[in-house]
Structure formats: C-alpha cells, structure tokens
Amino acid sequence: MSNEQIITALKDSGMRITKQRRLVADVIAENDGSSCKDICCNVKKKDDSIGTATVYRMIKVLEDIGVVDRIDIIKLR
C-alpha cells in the first residue's frame, strides 16, 4: 500500500494528518512487511522527536481501520 493510500484511509476515518502520522505512513509504505519494532526504529532514524508510543498508537489505528494486518510470530524451540 502506498503512503497516499494510507493517508487517504486515515482521512476517511476522520483522523487529522499530522507530520508524525505522515512520516509513519511513509515508513510503513517503504517497508512493507516490517515488524512494529522495525517501523519504530526507522521512524526514529528520520525524526527522533517522535516517541515509541506514538508509532505504536498509529500502527494500532491502521490495524483498526484495516490498513495493516498484525501477524503474531511465535518462536518455537
């Protein structure tokens, strides 16, 4: 999904498009299939003023509106 599709979905759900949300959308679009932790690290590399909680809340919003899917990985020994 492109960053503009993510932004459109956020707008359609009534969310304001802030600088932070746009940056998270860009990182998600650039890194399809990344873990939440990887997304957070990439966002912080681009703007270290964005907190971890902000990134995780944004990912949760995107999950709630159906833009991203959460895949739980279970590590087996």
C-alpha positions as CSV (number, residue, x, y, z in Angstrom):
1,M,0.0,0.0,0.0
2,S,1.3,3.4,-0.9
3,N,1.7,6.2,1.6
4,E,-1.0,8.2,-0.1
5,Q,-3.4,5.3,0.2
6,I,-2.6,5.1,3.9
7,I,-3.2,8.9,4.3
8,T,-6.5,8.6,2.4
9,A,-7.6,5.8,4.7
10,L,-6.7,7.9,7.8
11,K,-8.6,10.9,6.4
12,D,-11.6,8.7,5.6
13,S,-11.7,7.5,9.2
14,G,-11.7,11.1,10.4
15,M,-8.1,11.4,11.5
16,R,-6.1,14.6,11.2
17,I,-3.0,14.2,9.1
18,T,-0.1,15.4,11.2
19,K,3.6,15.4,10.4
20,Q,4.1,12.4,12.6
21,R,1.3,10.4,11.0
22,R,2.6,11.2,7.6
23,L,6.1,10.1,8.5
24,V,4.9,6.8,10.0
25,A,2.8,6.2,6.8
26,D,5.9,6.9,4.7
27,V,7.9,4.4,6.7
28,I,5.2,1.7,6.5
29,A,4.8,2.2,2.8
30,E,8.6,1.9,2.2
31,N,9.0,-1.1,4.4
32,D,6.1,-3.4,3.6
33,G,6.0,-6.4,6.0
34,S,8.2,-4.9,8.7
35,S,7.8,-5.6,12.3
36,C,6.4,-2.9,14.6
37,K,9.9,-2.6,16.2
38,D,11.5,-2.1,12.8
39,I,8.9,0.5,11.8
40,C,9.6,2.3,15.1
41,C,13.4,2.3,14.6
42,N,13.0,3.6,11.0
43,V,10.7,6.4,12.2
44,K,13.1,7.4,15.0
45,K,16.0,7.4,12.5
46,K,14.1,10.0,10.4
47,D,12.8,12.0,13.4
48,D,14.0,11.2,16.9
49,S,11.4,13.5,18.4
50,I,8.6,11.0,17.6
51,G,8.0,8.7,20.6
52,T,7.7,5.0,20.5
53,A,4.2,5.2,21.9
54,T,3.2,7.5,19.1
55,V,4.4,5.0,16.5
56,Y,2.6,2.0,18.2
57,R,-0.6,4.0,18.5
58,M,-0.5,4.9,14.8
59,I,0.1,1.2,13.9
60,K,-2.9,0.2,16.1
61,V,-5.1,2.8,14.4
62,L,-4.0,1.5,11.0
63,E,-4.8,-2.0,12.2
64,D,-8.2,-1.0,13.5
65,I,-9.2,0.7,10.1
66,G,-8.0,-2.3,8.1
67,V,-4.9,-0.8,6.5
68,V,-2.4,-3.1,8.1
69,D,-2.7,-6.6,9.5
70,R,-0.9,-7.8,12.6
71,I,0.9,-11.1,12.3
72,D,1.8,-12.7,15.6
73,I,5.1,-14.6,15.3
74,I,5.6,-17.4,17.8
75,K,9.1,-18.5,18.4
76,L,9.3,-22.3,18.9
77,R,12.2,-24.1,20.3
